[in-house]
Amino acid sequence: MGSTLEAAICFSLVIIILGIFIVYPSRLWEGCQQQGITAVEEFSFRLRSDELTESKNIEGHIVYASSPEKLNTMLNGIIDSVKIAGG
C-alpha cells in the first residue's frame, strides 16, 4: 500500500464489511423473533379456543381454530336425538 488514499479505502472497506457482519445478523434475529412471537400467539389461540369454530386476525393473517371435542359432542347429540326419535 503505497499511498494514504489506498490505505484509507482499504480500511473503509474493512470497516464496512465488519459492520455488515454485525448489523445483518441482528436484523435476521429481529425477523426470527417476530415470527416466533406470531407462532406462539397462533398456537396459544388454537389451544384456548372454546368455540366450535373461531377466527382471529394475527399479524395480518386470519387464523381459524375449531374444537374437535365440541364438534364430536354436537354430532353425537344429533345422532342420539335421531335414534331416540326413531329415525
N, CA, C and O atoms as CSV, one atom per row, in Angstrom:
chain,resi,resn,atom,element,x,y,z
A,1,MET,N,N,0.840,-1.169,0.000
A,1,MET,CA,C,0.000,0.000,0.000
A,1,MET,C,C,0.883,1.228,0.000
A,1,MET,O,O,1.527,1.565,0.994
A,2,GLY,N,N,0.893,1.876,-1.128
A,2,GLY,CA,C,1.811,2.981,-1.296
A,2,GLY,C,C,1.287,4.306,-0.795
A,2,GLY,O,O,2.052,5.104,-0.254
A,3,SER,N,N,0.014,4.559,-0.958
A,3,SER,CA,C,-0.449,5.904,-0.603
A,3,SER,C,C,-1.463,5.840,0.528
A,3,SER,O,O,-2.033,4.790,0.827
A,4,THR,N,N,-1.662,6.963,1.127
A,4,THR,CA,C,-2.627,7.033,2.221
A,4,THR,C,C,-4.057,6.913,1.703
A,4,THR,O,O,-4.943,6.468,2.433
A,5,LEU,N,N,-4.290,7.303,0.454
A,5,LEU,CA,C,-5.627,7.171,-0.129
A,5,LEU,C,C,-5.998,5.696,-0.273
A,5,LEU,O,O,-7.115,5.296,0.054
A,6,GLU,N,N,-5.048,4.886,-0.765
A,6,GLU,CA,C,-5.310,3.444,-0.872
A,6,GLU,C,C,-5.528,2.829,0.504
A,6,GLU,O,O,-6.406,1.983,0.671
A,7,ALA,N,N,-4.760,3.234,1.463
A,7,ALA,CA,C,-4.897,2.712,2.826
A,7,ALA,C,C,-6.253,3.108,3.407
A,7,ALA,O,O,-6.906,2.307,4.075
A,8,ALA,N,N,-6.667,4.331,3.153
A,8,ALA,CA,C,-7.967,4.788,3.664
A,8,ALA,C,C,-9.112,4.019,3.015
A,8,ALA,O,O,-10.084,3.671,3.686
A,9,ILE,N,N,-9.004,3.753,1.725
A,9,ILE,CA,C,-10.052,2.997,1.027
A,9,ILE,C,C,-10.115,1.571,1.554
A,9,ILE,O,O,-11.201,1.058,1.822
A,10,CYS,N,N,-8.971,0.931,1.705
A,10,CYS,CA,C,-8.943,-0.441,2.227
A,10,CYS,C,C,-9.469,-0.498,3.659
A,10,CYS,O,O,-10.226,-1.403,4.008
A,11,PHE,N,N,-9.074,0.453,4.475
A,11,PHE,CA,C,-9.539,0.499,5.858
A,11,PHE,C,C,-11.052,0.703,5.908
A,11,PHE,O,O,-11.740,0.085,6.721
A,12,SER,N,N,-11.566,1.572,5.038
A,12,SER,CA,C,-13.012,1.808,4.989
A,12,SER,C,C,-13.757,0.552,4.572
A,12,SER,O,O,-14.807,0.240,5.133
A,13,LEU,N,N,-13.225,-0.171,3.594
A,13,LEU,CA,C,-13.869,-1.407,3.166
A,13,LEU,C,C,-13.892,-2.449,4.279
A,13,LEU,O,O,-14.887,-3.149,4.469
A,14,VAL,N,N,-12.792,-2.544,5.007
A,14,VAL,CA,C,-12.744,-3.488,6.130
A,14,VAL,C,C,-13.776,-3.102,7.181
A,14,VAL,O,O,-14.465,-3.974,7.711
A,15,ILE,N,N,-13.894,-1.833,7.490
A,15,ILE,CA,C,-14.881,-1.367,8.475
A,15,ILE,C,C,-16.300,-1.642,7.986
A,15,ILE,O,O,-17.149,-2.060,8.773
A,16,ILE,N,N,-16.572,-1.417,6.701
A,16,ILE,CA,C,-17.903,-1.672,6.148
A,16,ILE,C,C,-18.235,-3.157,6.209
A,16,ILE,O,O,-19.350,-3.526,6.577
A,17,ILE,N,N,-17.287,-4.004,5.857
A,17,ILE,CA,C,-17.528,-5.453,5.897
A,17,ILE,C,C,-17.771,-5.919,7.331
A,17,ILE,O,O,-18.667,-6.728,7.573
A,18,LEU,N,N,-16.992,-5.425,8.273
A,18,LEU,CA,C,-17.226,-5.789,9.676
A,18,LEU,C,C,-18.584,-5.289,10.160
A,18,LEU,O,O,-19.277,-5.979,10.907
A,19,GLY,N,N,-18.955,-4.098,9.735
A,19,GLY,CA,C,-20.276,-3.559,10.095
A,19,GLY,C,C,-21.405,-4.414,9.546
A,19,GLY,O,O,-22.418,-4.615,10.215
A,20,ILE,N,N,-21.234,-4.916,8.334
A,20,ILE,CA,C,-22.254,-5.793,7.749
A,20,ILE,C,C,-22.378,-7.072,8.562
A,20,ILE,O,O,-23.487,-7.544,8.810
A,21,PHE,N,N,-21.244,-7.638,8.981
A,21,PHE,CA,C,-21.289,-8.860,9.777
A,21,PHE,C,C,-21.944,-8.640,11.143
A,21,PHE,O,O,-22.448,-9.589,11.744
A,22,ILE,N,N,-21.942,-7.422,11.629
A,22,ILE,CA,C,-22.569,-7.131,12.923
A,22,ILE,C,C,-24.044,-6.804,12.755
A,22,ILE,O,O,-24.872,-7.305,13.516
A,23,VAL,N,N,-24.393,-5.974,11.778
A,23,VAL,CA,C,-25.761,-5.468,11.638
A,23,VAL,C,C,-26.686,-6.507,11.006
A,23,VAL,O,O,-27.819,-6.660,11.460
A,24,TYR,N,N,-26.245,-7.218,9.985
A,24,TYR,CA,C,-27.119,-8.131,9.260
A,24,TYR,C,C,-27.677,-9.246,10.146
A,24,TYR,O,O,-28.881,-9.494,10.086
A,25,PRO,N,N,-26.876,-9.934,10.966
A,25,PRO,CA,C,-27.460,-10.969,11.836
A,25,PRO,C,C,-28.461,-10.410,12.842
A,25,PRO,O,O,-29.424,-11.090,13.197
A,26,SER,N,N,-28.246,-9.181,13.306
A,26,SER,CA,C,-29.206,-8.614,14.249
A,26,SER,C,C,-30.542,-8.361,13.569
A,26,SER,O,O,-31.591,-8.513,14.196
A,27,ARG,N,N,-30.523,-7.974,12.288
A,27,ARG,CA,C,-31.783,-7.796,11.557
A,27,ARG,C,C,-32.451,-9.141,11.298
A,27,ARG,O,O,-33.678,-9.240,11.330
A,28,LEU,N,N,-31.653,-10.179,11.040
A,28,LEU,CA,C,-32.218,-11.523,10.909
A,28,LEU,C,C,-32.865,-11.954,12.219
A,28,LEU,O,O,-33.931,-12.570,12.216
A,29,TRP,N,N,-32.220,-11.630,13.340
A,29,TRP,CA,C,-32.746,-12.004,14.645
A,29,TRP,C,C,-34.076,-11.319,14.907
A,29,TRP,O,O,-34.980,-11.926,15.480
A,30,GLU,N,N,-34.211,-10.059,14.495
A,30,GLU,CA,C,-35.474,-9.349,14.694
A,30,GLU,C,C,-36.601,-10.037,13.931
A,30,GLU,O,O,-37.701,-10.200,14.458
A,31,GLY,N,N,-36.327,-10.442,12.683
A,31,GLY,CA,C,-37.333,-11.141,11.899
A,31,GLY,C,C,-37.700,-12.480,12.503
A,31,GLY,O,O,-38.876,-12.840,12.556
A,32,CYS,N,N,-36.700,-13.222,12.959
A,32,CYS,CA,C,-36.950,-14.523,13.587
A,32,CYS,C,C,-37.727,-14.361,14.886
A,32,CYS,O,O,-38.604,-15.164,15.204
A,33,GLN,N,N,-37.399,-13.325,15.622
A,33,GLN,CA,C,-38.088,-13.083,16.878
A,33,GLN,C,C,-39.556,-12.755,16.628
A,33,GLN,O,O,-40.424,-13.245,17.351
A,34,GLN,N,N,-39.850,-11.939,15.624
A,34,GLN,CA,C,-41.228,-11.593,15.308
A,34,GLN,C,C,-42.005,-12.814,14.832
A,34,GLN,O,O,-43.169,-12.985,15.195
A,35,GLN,N,N,-41.373,-13.670,14.021
A,35,GLN,CA,C,-42.039,-14.898,13.580
A,35,GLN,C,C,-42.312,-15.823,14.757
A,35,GLN,O,O,-43.360,-16.468,14.811
A,36,GLY,N,N,-41.386,-15.893,15.692
A,36,GLY,CA,C,-41.584,-16.724,16.881
A,36,GLY,C,C,-42.729,-16.223,17.741
A,36,GLY,O,O,-43.532,-17.016,18.234
A,37,ILE,N,N,-42.811,-14.916,17.922
A,37,ILE,CA,C,-43.898,-14.336,18.707
A,37,ILE,C,C,-45.239,-14.621,18.042
A,37,ILE,O,O,-46.212,-14.966,18.714
A,38,THR,N,N,-45.288,-14.476,16.715
A,38,THR,CA,C,-46.522,-14.742,15.980
A,38,THR,C,C,-46.915,-16.213,16.090
A,38,THR,O,O,-48.093,-16.525,16.268
A,39,ALA,N,N,-45.944,-17.118,15.986
A,39,ALA,CA,C,-46.230,-18.550,16.089
A,39,ALA,C,C,-46.747,-18.917,17.477
A,39,ALA,O,O,-47.675,-19.717,17.602
A,40,VAL,N,N,-46.161,-18.344,18.506
A,40,VAL,CA,C,-46.614,-18.621,19.872
A,40,VAL,C,C,-48.027,-18.092,20.073
A,40,VAL,O,O,-48.854,-18.756,20.698
A,41,GLU,N,N,-48.311,-16.900,19.549
A,41,GLU,CA,C,-49.652,-16.332,19.680
A,41,GLU,C,C,-50.689,-17.184,18.945
A,41,GLU,O,O,-51.786,-17.411,19.456
A,42,GLU,N,N,-50.339,-17.652,17.748
A,42,GLU,CA,C,-51.256,-18.502,16.993
A,42,GLU,C,C,-51.490,-19.838,17.698
A,42,GLU,O,O,-52.621,-20.319,17.771
A,43,PHE,N,N,-50.422,-20.429,18.211
A,43,PHE,CA,C,-50.543,-21.713,18.900
A,43,PHE,C,C,-51.389,-21.587,20.170
A,43,PHE,O,O,-52.232,-22.440,20.447
A,44,SER,N,N,-51.160,-20.521,20.936
A,44,SER,CA,C,-51.943,-20.339,22.160
A,44,SER,C,C,-53.405,-20.056,21.835
A,44,SER,O,O,-54.291,-20.472,22.581
A,45,PHE,N,N,-53.673,-19.350,20.726
A,45,PHE,CA,C,-55.056,-19.112,20.307
A,45,PHE,C,C,-55.748,-20.429,19.982
A,45,PHE,O,O,-56.898,-20.647,20.363
A,46,ARG,N,N,-55.039,-21.304,19.273
A,46,ARG,CA,C,-55.650,-22.594,18.908
A,46,ARG,C,C,-55.851,-23.492,20.128
A,46,ARG,O,O,-56.799,-24.277,20.162
A,47,LEU,N,N,-54.988,-23.389,21.114
A,47,LEU,CA,C,-55.134,-24.228,22.307
A,47,LEU,C,C,-56.286,-23.777,23.193
A,47,LEU,O,O,-56.988,-24.615,23.759
A,48,ARG,N,N,-56.491,-22.488,23.323
A,48,ARG,CA,C,-57.516,-21.988,24.235
A,48,ARG,C,C,-58.846,-21.710,23.552
A,48,ARG,O,O,-59.732,-21.110,24.160
A,49,SER,N,N,-59.006,-22.128,22.311
A,49,SER,CA,C,-60.253,-21.904,21.589
A,49,SER,C,C,-61.373,-22.715,22.221
A,49,SER,O,O,-61.285,-23.939,22.314
A,50,ASP,N,N,-62.429,-22.029,22.658
A,50,ASP,CA,C,-63.550,-22.696,23.307
A,50,ASP,C,C,-64.768,-22.800,22.405
A,50,ASP,O,O,-65.703,-23.536,22.719
A,51,GLU,N,N,-64.775,-22.090,21.307
A,51,GLU,CA,C,-65.914,-22.096,20.401
A,51,GLU,C,C,-65.809,-23.287,19.448
A,51,GLU,O,O,-64.753,-23.907,19.318
A,52,LEU,N,N,-66.932,-23.594,18.782
A,52,LEU,CA,C,-66.918,-24.668,17.793
A,52,LEU,C,C,-65.989,-24.298,16.642
A,52,LEU,O,O,-65.129,-25.088,16.252
A,53,THR,N,N,-66.162,-23.115,16.111
A,53,THR,CA,C,-65.226,-22.556,15.124
A,53,THR,C,C,-64.997,-21.098,15.495
A,53,THR,O,O,-65.913,-20.409,15.942
A,54,GLU,N,N,-63.772,-20.640,15.305
A,54,GLU,CA,C,-63.404,-19.290,15.717
A,54,GLU,C,C,-62.291,-18.792,14.805
A,54,GLU,O,O,-61.467,-19.579,14.340
A,55,SER,N,N,-62.265,-17.504,14.552
A,55,SER,CA,C,-61.190,-16.939,13.738
A,55,SER,C,C,-60.638,-15.694,14.426
A,55,SER,O,O,-61.329,-15.030,15.199
A,56,LYS,N,N,-59.375,-15.396,14.126
A,56,LYS,CA,C,-58.708,-14.239,14.725
A,56,LYS,C,C,-57.677,-13.723,13.739
A,56,LYS,O,O,-57.042,-14.506,13.033
A,57,ASN,N,N,-57.507,-12.416,13.688
A,57,ASN,CA,C,-56.522,-11.794,12.818
A,57,ASN,C,C,-55.215,-11.628,13.606
A,57,ASN,O,O,-55.155,-10.861,14.567
A,58,ILE,N,N,-54.180,-12.349,13.190
A,58,ILE,CA,C,-52.880,-12.289,13.848
A,58,ILE,C,C,-51.859,-11.822,12.829
A,58,ILE,O,O,-51.581,-12.531,11.861
A,59,GLU,N,N,-51.300,-10.650,13.030
A,59,GLU,CA,C,-50.265,-10.091,12.149
A,59,GLU,C,C,-50.690,-10.068,10.684
A,59,GLU,O,O,-49.887,-10.349,9.794
A,60,GLY,N,N,-51.947,-9.736,10.439
A,60,GLY,CA,C,-52.424,-9.629,9.067
A,60,GLY,C,C,-52.865,-10.935,8.448
A,60,GLY,O,O,-53.241,-10.961,7.277
A,61,HIS,N,N,-52.830,-12.020,9.202
A,61,HIS,CA,C,-53.270,-13.329,8.708
A,61,HIS,C,C,-54.468,-13.772,9.525
A,61,HIS,O,O,-54.485,-13.638,10.748
A,62,ILE,N,N,-55.470,-14.302,8.838
A,62,ILE,CA,C,-56.645,-14.809,9.539
A,62,ILE,C,C,-56.377,-16.260,9.921
A,62,ILE,O,O,-56.097,-17.100,9.066
A,63,VAL,N,N,-56.468,-16.537,11.210
A,63,VAL,CA,C,-56.201,-17.868,11.742
A,63,VAL,C,C,-57.525,-18.460,12.214
A,63,VAL,O,O,-58.276,-17.816,12.947
A,64,TYR,N,N,-57.801,-19.672,11.794
A,64,TYR,CA,C,-59.029,-20.357,12.172
A,64,TYR,C,C,-58.710,-21.455,13.172
A,64,TYR,O,O,-57.676,-22.117,13.082
A,65,ALA,N,N,-59.610,-21.636,14.121
A,65,ALA,CA,C,-59.464,-22.704,15.094
A,65,ALA,C,C,-60.818,-23.374,15.269
A,65,ALA,O,O,-61.860,-22.721,15.217
A,66,SER,N,N,-60.788,-24.654,15.472
A,66,SER,CA,C,-62.018,-25.391,15.731
A,66,SER,C,C,-61.778,-26.334,16.893
A,66,SER,O,O,-60.650,-26.747,17.163
A,67,SER,N,N,-62.849,-26.662,17.566
A,67,SER,CA,C,-62.753,-27.547,18.716
A,67,SER,C,C,-63.299,-28.920,18.327
A,67,SER,O,O,-64.514,-29.084,18.224
A,68,PRO,N,N,-62.432,-29.910,18.110
A,68,PRO,CA,C,-62.914,-31.233,17.716
A,68,PRO,C,C,-63.795,-31.886,18.777
A,68,PRO,O,O,-64.708,-32.641,18.442
A,69,GLU,N,N,-63.535,-31.605,20.043
A,69,GLU,CA,C,-64.342,-32.191,21.114
A,69,GLU,C,C,-65.775,-31.683,21.052
A,69,GLU,O,O,-66.722,-32.458,21.189
A,70,LYS,N,N,-65.929,-30.380,20.846
A,70,LYS,CA,C,-67.279,-29.815,20.765
A,70,LYS,C,C,-68.001,-30.292,19.508
A,70,LYS,O,O,-69.202,-30.556,19.545
A,71,LEU,N,N,-67.276,-30.402,18.398
A,71,LEU,CA,C,-67.880,-30.903,17.172
A,71,LEU,C,C,-68.335,-32.348,17.356
A,71,LEU,O,O,-69.434,-32.712,16.938
A,72,ASN,N,N,-67.492,-33.173,17.979
A,72,ASN,CA,C,-67.848,-34.562,18.245
A,72,ASN,C,C,-69.062,-34.643,19.162
A,72,ASN,O,O,-69.964,-35.447,18.926
A,73,THR,N,N,-69.095,-33.820,20.201
A,73,THR,CA,C,-70.229,-33.814,21.123
A,73,THR,C,C,-71.506,-33.397,20.404
A,73,THR,O,O,-72.562,-33.990,20.625
A,74,MET,N,N,-71.420,-32.382,19.546
A,74,MET,CA,C,-72.588,-31.912,18.819
A,74,MET,C,C,-73.111,-32.991,17.872
A,74,MET,O,O,-74.315,-33.243,17.825
A,75,LEU,N,N,-72.214,-33.628,17.117
A,75,LEU,CA,C,-72.639,-34.670,16.181
A,75,LEU,C,C,-73.211,-35.882,16.911
A,75,LEU,O,O,-74.195,-36.463,16.454
A,76,ASN,N,N,-72.613,-36.275,18.040
A,76,ASN,CA,C,-73.155,-37.386,18.829
A,76,ASN,C,C,-74.531,-37.040,19.376
A,76,ASN,O,O,-75.410,-37.899,19.437
A,77,GLY,N,N,-74.722,-35.793,19.771
A,77,GLY,CA,C,-76.039,-35.361,20.250
A,77,GLY,C,C,-77.083,-35.431,19.157
A,77,GLY,O,O,-78.211,-35.861,19.397
A,78,ILE,N,N,-76.716,-35.011,17.955
A,78,ILE,CA,C,-77.657,-35.067,16.827
A,78,ILE,C,C,-77.996,-36.524,16.508
A,78,ILE,O,O,-79.161,-36.864,16.305
A,79,ILE,N,N,-76.974,-37.383,16.465
A,79,ILE,CA,C,-77.204,-38.799,16.164
A,79,ILE,C,C,-78.071,-39.451,17.233
A,79,ILE,O,O,-78.973,-40.224,16.911
A,80,ASP,N,N,-77.807,-39.147,18.502
A,80,ASP,CA,C,-78.614,-39.721,19.590
A,80,ASP,C,C,-80.045,-39.216,19.514
A,80,ASP,O,O,-80.982,-39.973,19.769
A,81,SER,N,N,-80.227,-37.946,19.167
A,81,SER,CA,C,-81.577,-37.397,19.032
A,81,SER,C,C,-82.348,-38.100,17.917
A,81,SER,O,O,-83.537,-38.387,18.059
A,82,VAL,N,N,-81.664,-38.375,16.812
A,82,VAL,CA,C,-82.320,-39.077,15.706
A,82,VAL,C,C,-82.666,-40.501,16.127
A,82,VAL,O,O,-83.737,-40.998,15.779
A,83,LYS,N,N,-81.785,-41.164,16.866
A,83,LYS,CA,C,-82.056,-42.528,17.332
A,83,LYS,C,C,-83.232,-42.564,18.296
A,83,LYS,O,O,-84.081,-43.453,18.220
A,84,ILE,N,N,-83.279,-41.586,19.209
A,84,ILE,CA,C,-84.370,-41.529,20.197
A,84,ILE,C,C,-85.693,-41.265,19.489
A,84,ILE,O,O,-86.725,-41.816,19.870
A,85,ALA,N,N,-85.662,-40.425,18.460
A,85,ALA,CA,C,-86.893,-40.091,17.746
A,85,ALA,C,C,-87.371,-41.255,16.877
A,85,ALA,O,O,-88.484,-41.221,16.351
A,86,GLY,N,N,-86.543,-42.273,16.727
A,86,GLY,CA,C,-86.954,-43.452,15.980
A,86,GLY,C,C,-86.628,-43.366,14.502
A,86,GLY,O,O,-87.272,-44.027,13.686
A,87,GLY,N,N,-85.637,-42.561,14.145
A,87,GLY,CA,C,-85.315,-42.371,12.737
A,87,GLY,C,C,-84.293,-43.278,12.212
A,87,GLY,O,O,-83.946,-43.202,11.033
